[in-house]
């Protein structure tokens, strides 16, 4: 690893703030927090404990990286949520917004299911997703243009368990 980019304390504080923002943004209606696995699982589990309102949780599994350090550009949906999406507020939780290709594909898929609303929450945003067609409403941190691991983010399935986000050399 090159350096710690966001330490555990900073992450915990920001996740608590995001939870409060999400609580305020959804005063009524059914809220489904939809995590994009595998990277979002730690962030999502911490986040939902700070959302002070009823909600449901489900997951999507999509792949665009494999073992590489750059997105392949091909998005494969490996698991589709079983929960009914129509009429619900959908909050799609992502670990990091990078190229935007995965999110574009998922937003298209989810919009076809007629949710009441659809928003994106990401722990990290690199602001390089020039192709991203749907804005990220809730962002934990602006991320440097480095390959990041930890707090759910991986490289070839390693480093997810780290309690902080670090830059990988």
Secondary structure, 3 states (H helix, E strand, C coil): CCEEEECHHHHHHHHHHHHHHHHHHCCCCCEEEEEEECCCHHHHHHHHCCCCCCCEEEEEEEECCCCCCCCCCCCEEEECCCCCCCCCEEEEEEEEECCCHHHHHHHHHHHCCCCCEEEEEEEEECCCCCCCCCCCCEEEEECCCCCEEECCECECCECCCCCCEEECC
